[in-house]
Protein backbone atom coordinates (compact mmCIF):
# COMPACT_ATOMS: atom_id res chain seq x y z
CA UNK A 1 0.00 0.00 0.00
CA UNK A 2 2.83 2.36 0.90
CA UNK A 3 4.72 1.53 -2.30
CA UNK A 4 1.64 2.21 -4.44
CA UNK A 5 1.03 5.65 -2.91
CA UNK A 6 3.43 7.58 -5.20
CA UNK A 7 1.77 5.99 -8.25
CA UNK A 8 -1.65 7.18 -7.10
CA UNK A 9 -0.24 10.65 -6.47
CA UNK A 10 1.31 10.72 -9.93
CA UNK A 11 -1.96 9.54 -11.50
CA UNK A 12 -3.95 12.20 -9.63
CA UNK A 13 -1.46 14.88 -10.69
CA UNK A 14 -1.68 13.72 -14.30
CA UNK A 15 -5.49 13.79 -14.22
CA UNK A 16 -5.44 17.27 -12.65
CA UNK A 17 -2.95 18.50 -15.25
CA UNK A 18 -5.04 17.03 -18.08
CA UNK A 19 -8.23 18.58 -16.68
CA UNK A 20 -6.53 21.94 -16.32
CA UNK A 21 -5.20 21.75 -19.88
CA UNK A 22 -8.66 20.91 -21.23
CA UNK A 23 -10.24 23.74 -19.24
CA UNK A 24 -7.62 26.23 -20.40
CA UNK A 25 -8.01 25.10 -24.02
CA UNK A 26 -11.80 25.42 -23.88
CA UNK A 27 -11.52 28.82 -22.22
CA UNK A 28 -9.10 30.06 -24.85
CA UNK A 29 -11.33 28.72 -27.64
CA UNK A 30 -14.41 30.37 -26.13
CA UNK A 31 -12.57 33.64 -25.55
CA UNK A 32 -11.18 33.61 -29.09
CA UNK A 33 -14.65 33.02 -30.54
CA UNK A 34 -16.20 35.81 -28.46
CA UNK A 35 -13.37 38.18 -29.36
CA UNK A 36 -13.79 37.36 -33.04
CA UNK A 37 -17.53 38.00 -32.83
CA UNK A 38 -16.89 41.29 -31.08
CA UNK A 39 -14.42 42.38 -33.76
CA UNK A 40 -16.87 41.35 -36.49
CA UNK A 41 -19.64 43.43 -34.91
CA UNK A 42 -17.22 46.32 -34.43
CA UNK A 43 -16.13 46.30 -38.07
CA UNK A 44 -19.60 45.77 -39.57
CA UNK A 45 -21.60 48.03 -37.25
CA UNK A 46 -19.28 50.29 -35.27
CA UNK A 47 -16.75 51.41 -37.86
CA UNK A 48 -19.35 51.26 -40.63
CA UNK A 49 -21.45 53.69 -38.58
CA UNK A 50 -18.68 56.28 -38.84
CA UNK A 51 -18.23 55.55 -42.57
CA UNK A 52 -15.00 53.60 -42.09
CA UNK A 53 -15.50 50.31 -43.91
CA UNK A 54 -13.18 47.43 -42.94
CA UNK A 55 -13.05 43.86 -44.13
CA UNK A 56 -14.05 41.59 -41.25
CA UNK A 57 -11.53 38.82 -41.96
CA UNK A 58 -8.64 41.21 -42.54
CA UNK A 59 -9.50 43.12 -39.36
CA UNK A 60 -9.50 39.89 -37.33
CA UNK A 61 -6.23 38.62 -38.82
CA UNK A 62 -4.42 41.91 -38.16
CA UNK A 63 -5.59 41.97 -34.55
CA UNK A 64 -4.62 38.32 -34.02
CA UNK A 65 -1.18 38.94 -35.56
CA UNK A 66 -0.63 41.96 -33.32
CA UNK A 67 -1.76 39.97 -30.27
CA UNK A 68 0.94 37.39 -31.01
CA UNK A 69 3.86 39.49 -32.22
CA UNK A 70 3.73 42.61 -30.03
CA UNK A 71 3.61 40.78 -26.63
CA UNK A 72 6.51 38.56 -27.71
CA UNK A 73 8.62 41.62 -28.48
CA UNK A 74 7.69 43.22 -25.17
CA UNK A 75 8.42 39.95 -23.34
CA UNK A 76 11.93 39.92 -24.79
CA UNK A 77 12.53 43.48 -23.61
CA UNK A 78 10.62 43.88 -20.33
CA UNK A 79 9.54 40.42 -19.18
CA UNK A 80 6.34 38.42 -18.98
CA UNK A 81 4.44 40.88 -16.77
CA UNK A 82 4.71 43.65 -19.32
CA UNK A 83 3.95 41.13 -22.08
CA UNK A 84 0.65 40.16 -20.43
CA UNK A 85 -0.29 43.82 -20.03
CA UNK A 86 0.58 44.44 -23.68
CA UNK A 87 -1.52 41.46 -24.75
CA UNK A 88 -4.52 42.88 -22.91
CA UNK A 89 -3.94 46.30 -24.47
CA UNK A 90 -3.79 44.81 -27.96
CA UNK A 91 -7.10 43.04 -27.39
CA UNK A 92 -8.90 46.23 -26.34
CA UNK A 93 -7.11 48.47 -28.86
CA UNK A 94 -9.81 48.13 -31.59
CA UNK A 95 -12.60 49.20 -29.24
CA UNK A 96 -10.50 52.05 -27.91
CA UNK A 97 -9.63 53.15 -31.45
CA UNK A 98 -13.31 53.11 -32.41
CA UNK A 99 -14.22 55.28 -29.43
CA UNK A 100 -11.48 57.78 -30.25
CA UNK A 101 -12.45 58.01 -33.92
CA UNK A 102 -16.14 58.19 -33.10
CA UNK A 103 -15.54 60.97 -30.57
CA UNK A 104 -13.48 62.97 -33.06
CA UNK A 105 -16.15 62.53 -35.71
CA UNK A 106 -18.89 63.72 -33.37
CA UNK A 107 -16.80 66.75 -32.44
CA UNK A 108 -16.26 67.58 -36.10
CA UNK A 109 -19.97 67.17 -36.80
CA UNK A 110 -20.81 69.55 -33.98
CA UNK A 111 -18.37 72.13 -35.38
CA UNK A 112 -19.79 71.85 -38.89
CA UNK A 113 -23.44 71.98 -37.86
CA UNK A 114 -23.80 75.82 -37.65
CA UNK A 115 -22.39 76.23 -41.17
CA UNK A 116 -24.78 73.58 -42.48
CA UNK A 117 -27.75 75.33 -40.81
CA UNK A 118 -26.67 78.66 -42.31
CA UNK A 119 -26.34 77.02 -45.74
CA UNK A 120 -29.86 75.62 -45.35
CA UNK A 121 -31.18 79.07 -44.44
CA UNK A 122 -29.44 80.67 -47.42
CA UNK A 123 -30.81 78.07 -49.83
CA UNK A 124 -34.35 78.53 -48.45
CA UNK A 125 -34.09 82.29 -48.87
CA UNK A 126 -33.02 81.65 -52.46
CA UNK A 127 -36.37 80.00 -53.19
CA UNK A 128 -35.42 76.32 -52.89
CA UNK A 129 -37.58 73.79 -51.10
CA UNK A 130 -36.39 72.04 -47.94
CA UNK A 131 -35.46 68.87 -49.84
CA UNK A 132 -33.51 70.87 -52.42
CA UNK A 133 -31.78 72.83 -49.64
CA UNK A 134 -30.75 69.57 -47.96
CA UNK A 135 -29.32 68.41 -51.29
CA UNK A 136 -27.20 71.58 -51.35
CA UNK A 137 -25.79 70.63 -47.95
CA UNK A 138 -24.90 67.19 -49.28
CA UNK A 139 -23.24 68.68 -52.34
CA UNK A 140 -21.28 71.60 -50.93
CA UNK A 141 -20.63 70.94 -47.22
CA UNK A 142 -17.46 69.07 -46.17
CA UNK A 143 -17.29 65.62 -44.68
CA UNK A 144 -18.42 64.13 -42.34
CA UNK A 145 -21.62 66.21 -42.17
CA UNK A 146 -22.24 65.79 -45.89
CA UNK A 147 -22.06 62.00 -45.41
CA UNK A 148 -24.72 62.06 -42.71
CA UNK A 149 -27.04 64.27 -44.72
CA UNK A 150 -26.41 62.14 -47.81
CA UNK A 151 -27.46 59.00 -45.94
CA UNK A 152 -30.53 60.80 -44.63
CA UNK A 153 -31.52 61.94 -48.14
CA UNK A 154 -31.05 58.42 -49.50
CA UNK A 155 -33.48 57.13 -46.89
CA UNK A 156 -35.91 59.89 -47.86
CA UNK A 157 -35.67 59.01 -51.56
CA UNK A 158 -36.41 55.38 -50.71
CA UNK A 159 -39.76 56.41 -49.25
CA UNK A 160 -39.01 57.31 -45.63
CA UNK A 161 -40.79 60.54 -44.60
CA UNK A 162 -38.45 63.48 -44.20
CA UNK A 163 -39.21 64.02 -40.51
CA UNK A 164 -38.51 60.35 -39.76
CA UNK A 165 -35.28 60.43 -41.78
CA UNK A 166 -34.14 63.52 -39.86
CA UNK A 167 -35.03 61.88 -36.54
CA UNK A 168 -33.10 58.75 -37.55
CA UNK A 169 -30.06 60.89 -38.36
CA UNK A 170 -30.27 62.57 -34.94
CA UNK A 171 -30.57 59.17 -33.23
CA UNK A 172 -27.58 57.88 -35.18
CA UNK A 173 -25.35 60.84 -34.32
CA UNK A 174 -26.54 61.28 -30.70
CA UNK A 175 -25.73 64.97 -30.36
CA UNK A 176 -27.93 67.47 -28.57
CA UNK A 177 -27.43 70.05 -31.30
CA UNK A 178 -28.72 67.65 -33.95
CA UNK A 179 -31.81 67.00 -31.83
CA UNK A 180 -32.36 70.75 -31.64
CA UNK A 181 -31.96 71.02 -35.42
CA UNK A 182 -34.57 68.33 -36.01
CA UNK A 183 -36.93 70.03 -33.56
CA UNK A 184 -36.36 73.41 -35.24
CA UNK A 185 -37.13 71.98 -38.67
CA UNK A 186 -40.25 70.19 -37.41
CA UNK A 187 -41.66 73.23 -35.60
CA UNK A 188 -40.94 75.60 -38.48
CA UNK A 189 -42.53 73.19 -40.98
CA UNK A 190 -45.64 72.89 -38.82
CA UNK A 191 -45.93 76.67 -38.60
CA UNK A 192 -45.52 76.96 -42.36
CA UNK A 193 -43.21 79.97 -42.44
CA UNK A 194 -40.05 81.44 -40.95
CA UNK A 195 -37.94 78.32 -41.49
CA UNK A 196 -34.93 80.27 -42.81
CA UNK A 197 -35.04 82.73 -39.89
CA UNK A 198 -35.36 79.88 -37.38
CA UNK A 199 -32.36 78.10 -38.88
CA UNK A 200 -30.30 81.29 -38.80
CA UNK A 201 -31.13 81.90 -35.13
CA UNK A 202 -30.29 78.27 -34.39
CA UNK A 203 -26.91 78.58 -36.14
CA UNK A 204 -26.08 81.76 -34.20
CA UNK A 205 -26.96 80.18 -30.85
CA UNK A 206 -24.84 77.10 -31.57
CA UNK A 207 -21.90 79.28 -32.63
CA UNK A 208 -22.11 81.32 -29.43
CA UNK A 209 -22.19 78.18 -27.31
CA UNK A 210 -19.22 76.65 -29.15
CA UNK A 211 -17.27 79.88 -28.68
CA UNK A 212 -17.97 79.77 -24.96
CA UNK A 213 -16.90 76.13 -24.78
CA UNK A 214 -13.65 76.98 -26.56
CA UNK A 215 -12.98 79.72 -24.03
CA UNK A 216 -13.61 77.35 -21.12
CA UNK A 217 -11.43 74.70 -22.74
CA UNK A 218 -8.59 77.23 -23.06
CA UNK A 219 -8.93 78.23 -19.38
CA UNK A 220 -8.84 74.60 -18.23
CA UNK A 221 -5.96 73.57 -20.51
CA UNK A 222 -3.46 73.88 -17.65
CA UNK A 223 -5.47 71.50 -15.49
CA UNK A 224 -5.65 68.93 -18.25
CA UNK A 225 -1.91 69.19 -18.84
CA UNK A 226 -1.21 68.73 -15.14
CA UNK A 227 -3.39 65.63 -15.13
CA UNK A 228 -1.52 64.16 -18.10
CA UNK A 229 1.89 64.90 -16.58
CA UNK A 230 0.99 63.52 -13.16
CA UNK A 231 -0.53 60.42 -14.75
CA UNK A 232 2.47 59.66 -16.95
CA UNK A 233 5.13 60.50 -14.35
CA UNK A 234 5.01 57.14 -12.49
CA UNK A 235 5.12 55.21 -15.76
CA UNK A 236 8.06 57.22 -17.08
CA UNK A 237 9.88 56.86 -13.75
CA UNK A 238 9.32 53.08 -13.72
CA UNK A 239 10.63 52.73 -17.29
CA UNK A 240 13.68 54.85 -16.46
CA UNK A 241 14.46 52.76 -13.37
CA UNK A 242 14.05 49.57 -15.40
CA UNK A 243 16.63 50.82 -17.86
CA UNK A 244 19.03 51.95 -15.13
CA UNK A 245 18.80 48.97 -12.76
CA UNK A 246 16.51 46.10 -13.88
CA UNK A 247 17.47 43.86 -10.93
CA UNK A 248 16.40 46.51 -8.44
CA UNK A 249 12.98 46.82 -10.13
CA UNK A 250 12.47 43.07 -10.66
CA UNK A 251 10.76 42.44 -7.26
CA UNK A 252 8.06 44.90 -8.29
CA UNK A 253 6.93 42.46 -11.00
CA UNK A 254 7.80 39.10 -9.41
CA UNK A 255 6.66 39.34 -5.76
CA UNK A 256 3.28 39.61 -4.09
CA UNK A 257 4.16 42.89 -2.41
CA UNK A 258 5.26 44.28 -5.76
CA UNK A 259 1.98 43.25 -7.41
CA UNK A 260 0.02 44.86 -4.57
CA UNK A 261 2.05 48.03 -4.99
CA UNK A 262 1.32 48.10 -8.72
CA UNK A 263 -2.38 47.55 -8.04
CA UNK A 264 -2.42 50.40 -5.51
CA UNK A 265 -0.63 52.69 -7.96
CA UNK A 266 -3.11 51.82 -10.70
CA UNK A 267 -6.09 52.52 -8.42
CA UNK A 268 -4.66 55.84 -7.26
CA UNK A 269 -3.86 56.82 -10.83
CA UNK A 270 -7.44 56.07 -11.87
CA UNK A 271 -8.90 58.02 -8.95
CA UNK A 272 -6.67 61.00 -9.70
CA UNK A 273 -7.62 60.92 -13.37
CA UNK A 274 -11.34 60.81 -12.56
CA UNK A 275 -11.02 63.60 -9.99
CA UNK A 276 -9.15 65.94 -12.34
CA UNK A 277 -11.58 65.14 -15.15
CA UNK A 278 -14.50 65.96 -12.86
CA UNK A 279 -12.93 69.30 -11.90
CA UNK A 280 -12.26 70.49 -15.46
CA UNK A 281 -15.46 69.08 -17.00
CA UNK A 282 -17.66 72.20 -17.06
CA UNK A 283 -21.04 71.70 -18.66
CA UNK A 284 -22.86 74.51 -20.49
FILUMVEX-510871 format. One record per residue (C-alpha): residue number from 1; y, z negated, x. Coordinates in steps of 0.2 Angstrom, whole numbers, plus 5000, padded with zeros to 4 digits. Layout:
k NUM; py Y; pz Z; px X .
...
***
This chain:
k 1; py 5000; pz 5000; px 5000 .
k 2; py 5012; pz 4995; px 5014 .
k 3; py 5008; pz 5011; px 5024 .
k 4; py 5011; pz 5022; px 5008 .
k 5; py 5028; pz 5015; px 5005 .
k 6; py 5038; pz 5026; px 5017 .
k 7; py 5030; pz 5041; px 5009 .
k 8; py 5036; pz 5035; px 4992 .
k 9; py 5053; pz 5032; px 4999 .
k 10; py 5054; pz 5050; px 5007 .
k 11; py 5048; pz 5057; px 4990 .
k 12; py 5061; pz 5048; px 4980 .
k 13; py 5074; pz 5053; px 4993 .
k 14; py 5069; pz 5072; px 4992 .
k 15; py 5069; pz 5071; px 4973 .
k 16; py 5086; pz 5063; px 4973 .
k 17; py 5093; pz 5076; px 4985 .
k 18; py 5085; pz 5090; px 4975 .
k 19; py 5093; pz 5083; px 4959 .
k 20; py 5110; pz 5082; px 4967 .
k 21; py 5109; pz 5099; px 4974 .
k 22; py 5105; pz 5106; px 4957 .
k 23; py 5119; pz 5096; px 4949 .
k 24; py 5131; pz 5102; px 4962 .
k 25; py 5125; pz 5120; px 4960 .
k 26; py 5127; pz 5119; px 4941 .
k 27; py 5144; pz 5111; px 4942 .
k 28; py 5150; pz 5124; px 4955 .
k 29; py 5144; pz 5138; px 4943 .
k 30; py 5152; pz 5131; px 4928 .
k 31; py 5168; pz 5128; px 4937 .
k 32; py 5168; pz 5145; px 4944 .
k 33; py 5165; pz 5153; px 4927 .
k 34; py 5179; pz 5142; px 4919 .
k 35; py 5191; pz 5147; px 4933 .
k 36; py 5187; pz 5165; px 4931 .
k 37; py 5190; pz 5164; px 4912 .
k 38; py 5206; pz 5155; px 4916 .
k 39; py 5212; pz 5169; px 4928 .
k 40; py 5207; pz 5182; px 4916 .
k 41; py 5217; pz 5175; px 4902 .
k 42; py 5232; pz 5172; px 4914 .
k 43; py 5231; pz 5190; px 4919 .
k 44; py 5229; pz 5198; px 4902 .
k 45; py 5240; pz 5186; px 4892 .
k 46; py 5251; pz 5176; px 4904 .
k 47; py 5257; pz 5189; px 4916 .
k 48; py 5256; pz 5203; px 4903 .
k 49; py 5268; pz 5193; px 4893 .
k 50; py 5281; pz 5194; px 4907 .
k 51; py 5278; pz 5213; px 4909 .
k 52; py 5268; pz 5210; px 4925 .
k 53; py 5252; pz 5220; px 4922 .
k 54; py 5237; pz 5215; px 4934 .
k 55; py 5219; pz 5221; px 4935 .
k 56; py 5208; pz 5206; px 4930 .
k 57; py 5194; pz 5210; px 4942 .
k 58; py 5206; pz 5213; px 4957 .
k 59; py 5216; pz 5197; px 4952 .
k 60; py 5199; pz 5187; px 4952 .
k 61; py 5193; pz 5194; px 4969 .
k 62; py 5210; pz 5191; px 4978 .
k 63; py 5210; pz 5173; px 4972 .
k 64; py 5192; pz 5170; px 4977 .
k 65; py 5195; pz 5178; px 4994 .
k 66; py 5210; pz 5167; px 4997 .
k 67; py 5200; pz 5151; px 4991 .
k 68; py 5187; pz 5155; px 5005 .
k 69; py 5197; pz 5161; px 5019 .
k 70; py 5213; pz 5150; px 5019 .
k 71; py 5204; pz 5133; px 5018 .
k 72; py 5193; pz 5139; px 5033 .
k 73; py 5208; pz 5142; px 5043 .
k 74; py 5216; pz 5126; px 5038 .
k 75; py 5200; pz 5117; px 5042 .
k 76; py 5200; pz 5124; px 5060 .
k 77; py 5217; pz 5118; px 5063 .
k 78; py 5219; pz 5102; px 5053 .
k 79; py 5202; pz 5096; px 5048 .
k 80; py 5192; pz 5095; px 5032 .
k 81; py 5204; pz 5084; px 5022 .
k 82; py 5218; pz 5097; px 5024 .
k 83; py 5206; pz 5110; px 5020 .
k 84; py 5201; pz 5102; px 5003 .
k 85; py 5219; pz 5100; px 4999 .
k 86; py 5222; pz 5118; px 5003 .
k 87; py 5207; pz 5124; px 4992 .
k 88; py 5214; pz 5115; px 4977 .
k 89; py 5231; pz 5122; px 4980 .
k 90; py 5224; pz 5140; px 4981 .
k 91; py 5215; pz 5137; px 4964 .
k 92; py 5231; pz 5132; px 4956 .
k 93; py 5242; pz 5144; px 4964 .
k 94; py 5241; pz 5158; px 4951 .
k 95; py 5246; pz 5146; px 4937 .
k 96; py 5260; pz 5140; px 4948 .
k 97; py 5266; pz 5157; px 4952 .
k 98; py 5266; pz 5162; px 4933 .
k 99; py 5276; pz 5147; px 4929 .
k 100; py 5289; pz 5151; px 4943 .
k 101; py 5290; pz 5170; px 4938 .
k 102; py 5291; pz 5165; px 4919 .
k 103; py 5305; pz 5153; px 4922 .
k 104; py 5315; pz 5165; px 4933 .
k 105; py 5313; pz 5179; px 4919 .
k 106; py 5319; pz 5167; px 4906 .
k 107; py 5334; pz 5162; px 4916 .
k 108; py 5338; pz 5181; px 4919 .
k 109; py 5336; pz 5184; px 4900 .
k 110; py 5348; pz 5170; px 4896 .
k 111; py 5361; pz 5177; px 4908 .
k 112; py 5359; pz 5194; px 4901 .
k 113; py 5360; pz 5189; px 4883 .
k 114; py 5379; pz 5188; px 4881 .
k 115; py 5381; pz 5206; px 4888 .
k 116; py 5368; pz 5212; px 4876 .
k 117; py 5377; pz 5204; px 4861 .
k 118; py 5393; pz 5212; px 4867 .
k 119; py 5385; pz 5229; px 4868 .
k 120; py 5378; pz 5227; px 4851 .
k 121; py 5395; pz 5222; px 4844 .
k 122; py 5403; pz 5237; px 4853 .
k 123; py 5390; pz 5249; px 4846 .
k 124; py 5393; pz 5242; px 4828 .
k 125; py 5411; pz 5244; px 4830 .
k 126; py 5408; pz 5262; px 4835 .
k 127; py 5400; pz 5266; px 4818 .
k 128; py 5382; pz 5264; px 4823 .
k 129; py 5369; pz 5255; px 4812 .
k 130; py 5360; pz 5240; px 4818 .
k 131; py 5344; pz 5249; px 4823 .
k 132; py 5354; pz 5262; px 4832 .
k 133; py 5364; pz 5248; px 4841 .
k 134; py 5348; pz 5240; px 4846 .
k 135; py 5342; pz 5256; px 4853 .
k 136; py 5358; pz 5257; px 4864 .
k 137; py 5353; pz 5240; px 4871 .
k 138; py 5336; pz 5246; px 4875 .
k 139; py 5343; pz 5262; px 4884 .
k 140; py 5358; pz 5255; px 4894 .
k 141; py 5355; pz 5236; px 4897 .
k 142; py 5345; pz 5231; px 4913 .
k 143; py 5328; pz 5223; px 4914 .
k 144; py 5321; pz 5212; px 4908 .
k 145; py 5331; pz 5211; px 4892 .
k 146; py 5329; pz 5229; px 4889 .
k 147; py 5310; pz 5227; px 4890 .
k 148; py 5310; pz 5214; px 4876 .
k 149; py 5321; pz 5224; px 4865 .
k 150; py 5311; pz 5239; px 4868 .
k 151; py 5295; pz 5230; px 4863 .
k 152; py 5304; pz 5223; px 4847 .
k 153; py 5310; pz 5241; px 4842 .
k 154; py 5292; pz 5248; px 4845 .
k 155; py 5286; pz 5234; px 4833 .
k 156; py 5299; pz 5239; px 4820 .
k 157; py 5295; pz 5258; px 4822 .
k 158; py 5277; pz 5254; px 4818 .
k 159; py 5282; pz 5246; px 4801 .
k 160; py 5287; pz 5228; px 4805 .
k 161; py 5303; pz 5223; px 4796 .
k 162; py 5317; pz 5221; px 4808 .
k 163; py 5320; pz 5203; px 4804 .
k 164; py 5302; pz 5199; px 4807 .
k 165; py 5302; pz 5209; px 4824 .
k 166; py 5318; pz 5199; px 4829 .
k 167; py 5309; pz 5183; px 4825 .
k 168; py 5294; pz 5188; px 4834 .
k 169; py 5304; pz 5192; px 4850 .
k 170; py 5313; pz 5175; px 4849 .
k 171; py 5296; pz 5166; px 4847 .
k 172; py 5289; pz 5176; px 4862 .
k 173; py 5304; pz 5172; px 4873 .
k 174; py 5306; pz 5153; px 4867 .
k 175; py 5325; pz 5152; px 4871 .
k 176; py 5337; pz 5143; px 4860 .
k 177; py 5350; pz 5156; px 4863 .
k 178; py 5338; pz 5170; px 4856 .
k 179; py 5335; pz 5159; px 4841 .
k 180; py 5354; pz 5158; px 4838 .
k 181; py 5355; pz 5177; px 4840 .
k 182; py 5342; pz 5180; px 4827 .
k 183; py 5350; pz 5168; px 4815 .
k 184; py 5367; pz 5176; px 4818 .
k 185; py 5360; pz 5193; px 4814 .
k 186; py 5351; pz 5187; px 4799 .
k 187; py 5366; pz 5178; px 4792 .
k 188; py 5378; pz 5192; px 4795 .
k 189; py 5366; pz 5205; px 4787 .
k 190; py 5364; pz 5194; px 4772 .
k 191; py 5383; pz 5193; px 4770 .
k 192; py 5385; pz 5212; px 4772 .
k 193; py 5400; pz 5212; px 4784 .
k 194; py 5407; pz 5205; px 4800 .
k 195; py 5392; pz 5207; px 4810 .
k 196; py 5401; pz 5214; px 4825 .
k 197; py 5414; pz 5199; px 4825 .
k 198; py 5399; pz 5187; px 4823 .
k 199; py 5390; pz 5194; px 4838 .
k 200; py 5406; pz 5194; px 4849 .
k 201; py 5410; pz 5176; px 4844 .
k 202; py 5391; pz 5172; px 4849 .
k 203; py 5393; pz 5181; px 4865 .
k 204; py 5409; pz 5171; px 4870 .
k 205; py 5401; pz 5154; px 4865 .
k 206; py 5385; pz 5158; px 4876 .
k 207; py 5396; pz 5163; px 4891 .
k 208; py 5407; pz 5147; px 4889 .
k 209; py 5391; pz 5137; px 4889 .
k 210; py 5383; pz 5146; px 4904 .
k 211; py 5399; pz 5143; px 4914 .
k 212; py 5399; pz 5125; px 4910 .
k 213; py 5381; pz 5124; px 4915 .
k 214; py 5385; pz 5133; px 4932 .
k 215; py 5399; pz 5120; px 4935 .
k 216; py 5387; pz 5106; px 4932 .
k 217; py 5374; pz 5114; px 4943 .
k 218; py 5386; pz 5115; px 4957 .
k 219; py 5391; pz 5097; px 4955 .
k 220; py 5373; pz 5091; px 4956 .
k 221; py 5368; pz 5103; px 4970 .
k 222; py 5369; pz 5088; px 4983 .
k 223; py 5358; pz 5077; px 4973 .
k 224; py 5345; pz 5091; px 4972 .
k 225; py 5346; pz 5094; px 4990 .
k 226; py 5344; pz 5076; px 4994 .
k 227; py 5328; pz 5076; px 4983 .
k 228; py 5321; pz 5090; px 4992 .
k 229; py 5324; pz 5083; px 5009 .
k 230; py 5318; pz 5066; px 5005 .
k 231; py 5302; pz 5074; px 4997 .
k 232; py 5298; pz 5085; px 5012 .
k 233; py 5303; pz 5072; px 5026 .
k 234; py 5286; pz 5062; px 5025 .
k 235; py 5276; pz 5079; px 5026 .
k 236; py 5286; pz 5085; px 5040 .
k 237; py 5284; pz 5069; px 5049 .
k 238; py 5265; pz 5069; px 5047 .
k 239; py 5264; pz 5086; px 5053 .
k 240; py 5274; pz 5082; px 5068 .
k 241; py 5264; pz 5067; px 5072 .
k 242; py 5248; pz 5077; px 5070 .
k 243; py 5254; pz 5089; px 5083 .
k 244; py 5260; pz 5076; px 5095 .
k 245; py 5245; pz 5064; px 5094 .
k 246; py 5230; pz 5069; px 5083 .
k 247; py 5219; pz 5055; px 5087 .
k 248; py 5233; pz 5042; px 5082 .
k 249; py 5234; pz 5051; px 5065 .
k 250; py 5215; pz 5053; px 5062 .
k 251; py 5212; pz 5036; px 5054 .
k 252; py 5224; pz 5041; px 5040 .
k 253; py 5212; pz 5055; px 5035 .
k 254; py 5196; pz 5047; px 5039 .
k 255; py 5197; pz 5029; px 5033 .
k 256; py 5198; pz 5020; px 5016 .
k 257; py 5214; pz 5012; px 5021 .
k 258; py 5221; pz 5029; px 5026 .
k 259; py 5216; pz 5037; px 5010 .
k 260; py 5224; pz 5023; px 5000 .
k 261; py 5240; pz 5025; px 5010 .
k 262; py 5241; pz 5044; px 5007 .
k 263; py 5238; pz 5040; px 4988 .
k 264; py 5252; pz 5028; px 4988 .
k 265; py 5263; pz 5040; px 4997 .
k 266; py 5259; pz 5053; px 4984 .
k 267; py 5263; pz 5042; px 4970 .
k 268; py 5279; pz 5036; px 4977 .
k 269; py 5284; pz 5054; px 4981 .
k 270; py 5280; pz 5059; px 4963 .
k 271; py 5290; pz 5045; px 4956 .
k 272; py 5305; pz 5049; px 4967 .
k 273; py 5305; pz 5067; px 4962 .
k 274; py 5304; pz 5063; px 4943 .
k 275; py 5318; pz 5050; px 4945 .
k 276; py 5330; pz 5062; px 4954 .
k 277; py 5326; pz 5076; px 4942 .
k 278; py 5330; pz 5064; px 4928 .
k 279; py 5346; pz 5060; px 4935 .
k 280; py 5352; pz 5077; px 4939 .
k 281; py 5345; pz 5085; px 4923 .
k 282; py 5361; pz 5085; px 4912 .
k 283; py 5358; pz 5093; px 4895 .
k 284; py 5373; pz 5102; px 4886 .
***
